[in-house]
Amino acid sequence: MQTAVLSESIETVDLETRLLIVDDDPGIRELTAAFLVDHGYVVDVAEDAAAMRTALVRHAYGLIVLDVMMPGEDGLSV
């Protein structure tokens, strides 16, 4: 039964959903963002928790991909 729900949700995914990538590594951040943009998503990036909070004030996000091991305020404490 879960498989039917999963395939149904995949078929109805909104590719205009805005996503946020939060990672202190610019290579990972940009590579992940480029992949998602190539697949039709609208993607913003942030290099740390402070930049993420600024982005959250500006937009609502359907998904945030958050690095757990960032220096300073890590992804778990965010």
N, C-alpha and C positions, 0 to 999 in steps of 0.2 A: 504494500500500500504506500509506503514512503517513496518508492521509486516513481509512482505515478504523480505524486505531489511534486517531486523534484523536477521531473521532466516538464510538468505543466508550468512551474515557476521559471524554468529556463526559457521556455517559449515566449513567456510574457514579459521578459526582462526589458526595462526601458533603457535603451542605449543612450539616451540624453541625460541620464542620471549623472550628476556631478560627483566626482571622486576626489579625495585628497590623499596624497602620498606624503608621509612625514618620515624623513630619514636624514640623518646627519651626513651620510655618504652621498656626495653629489652624483657619483656614477650609478649607484643603485637607484637613487631617486629619479634620475633622468631616464634610465633604461626602463624602469617600471612604468613611468609615465608615458614614454614613447610607445611601449607595447600596448597599453590601454587606449591611447589616442588612435593608434593604428586599427584598433578594433571598434572604433566609433564612440568611445566614451569622452566626456568632457572632464579633463583632469587638471587639478591645481597641485602645486607642490609647496612644501614647507620644510625648512632645514632644522627646526627645533620646536619645542613646545610653545614658546612665545609666538613664533610665526604661525603655528597651528591655531592658536587662540585668536589671532588677528584674522585669519582666514575664516574661522567659524563665525565671526561677527559679520562678515560680508556675505557668506553663502551658507545654504543648507547642503549637507552632503549625504548621499545615499550610502556611502562606504568610506571609511578612513583606513588606509593601510599604514599602520603605525609601527615604527621600529621600537623594539622593547629595550634595546641596549644603547640609547643615546647618552652622550655625556651631559652632565648637568641634571636636568629633570628627565628621567628616563620614561619610556612608554608605559611602564606599569604604574608609576605615580601619577601620570597624566590622567 
